[in-house]
Amino acid sequence: MQLRIIHRGSELLSLPVDGGTSVLQVKTAIARTLGVSPEDQILTSRGVYLEDLRSLDDYEIVESGALELHLPLKYRKFISIRVVISAEEVYSIPIRSNATVAELRAEIANRIGRQNCDVSNAFLIYAHWVLDDLRRLDDYEIVDNACVTVARTLEPEKQTLAEPYDYCEDFLEEARPPRLINVHFLREDGDPFTLTLDPSKPLKSIAKGVEEKTSIPGEHQTFIMAGRKVNVEQTPDALNISEGESLYLSDSRVRVMTPTNKRRPVNRNEMVVHFDVDKTRIPMRIPGDWTVKEVQQELQQHPMVCGRKIDLYHKNNRLESRRYLTEYGISDGSVVQVTLPYL
């Protein structure tokens, strides 16, 4: 059976095991993949601590079961990155959030293990940025479930036409199949998927296919490219969407962060902070121990932000994503300015 390893709410890896597998053997397999010694690992199941010498059967771990992995503070947060090799291949790779791009490249090469895919000479793309091997993943603000695309060059053609092109041009025109492209769709709360599109037809023509993949009705599907909402009445050709392009898919049914008359139970650890976007003020009730990054991710769900990159300012000071709101003196009733930079 397959055993899922969960850390901080995200699935890091899946291991093949059976009921007789010991807890220590599971820890050893995790150590080989993540580089975390078994002594530093704590595994639990439904709140029960797992002892090294016991087997999975002792804890009634079932098929497709999951174990929670807990680590000491000295380990930086592990994240799971979705890596797109081709339209048919998407891998989930666990890695430290402060790992270098070169380390990610090596993990991808180990996972693929194929001679015909030279990852060492490929470009790694995230959010239309080409990743530099010497930089770290958090330099690009790559977070859990982010999608990185492996862009490779075409191999030289090994065959040529037996006849001159001009001689068989008419035949080739008649025999050529309709032009289709593969487009990747990324979701904030779901797995990526790929659809084959006719680039000459409006984007709204794929609504049914997207609904089958995601259960999002056509009227609630919103597509975002380069931080901007896409007009579904236009064709991929008109939008310059080419082979292998990635679009962000948003569900317009997600909650809008506006105050309601229904009051929630008061939590002393929560506070209400007002966020100014253009001329609109958005009040949000958030935990007092949130980081700036967690607030940015929550705001990106709002229709006015629509998944775009944002910067936050308080009293003319730009808020760094790794720091906590309280470090900037932000408390209940504070006002934070939101800017939407354009590339």
C-alpha angles and dihedrals in degrees: 000000000000118000118201120214113211125195122181091343096309128103108240101179146338122234130199108234142148134217092269094056111117124231089242090056089053091051091049091053090050090049091054091053103037102025093236114137116239090239090063094050126094115188124194136178120201089340095310119123113235117226117219097234097049125089129236089251089063088063095040093241105180134202111299089010123158136223125202114232117209123190137188119262092254089075116082117230115286116223134189115232123197110223119198112207097166140334089282100039125067118158131192110220123187115217141150115275090231095050118123123251087245090059090051090050090053091050090051091050091050092050096048097042094183129133094211093061110066101193091174090071097038128100118242111217128196124172090342091306123122105227118232114223092222095056127081126245093244089056085071092040090243106175138183113308092012115154121233120188123212107219115197133181120248117261116244113269111261097195134047132196114277090220130048111270095240091056096058100027094113092049092050092050091054095045097044111111121227113287112255133177133201115231125188120221120205125200132196094222104024146050120283119252138187130228130189110231138190100232091207094063126078115268090241088070090078094056093105093049091049091049091053090053099043109015088235109139116237094247090057097047115112122182122203128192125179090352095305131107112249122229104237091202089071127079125244088248091056090047092048091241106159138180113309094011118150126224127190113232118209130186109226089203092074114118119276112227099234127129119265132199091242108090121218123221108277114253113195090210092058130082137187114240124183118222118199113211110180102308096336125094116210116196115207131184106216138166113270093231096057122127123231089252092057090051091049091052091050092049092050088068090064116101091232091059096035097190096308125143111264139191124211126213131188119186089347092305118123111231116232113226096229096054130083123252091237090061087069094049093254111158141154109322096015120144121226124190118227121206126190107208118201123217 
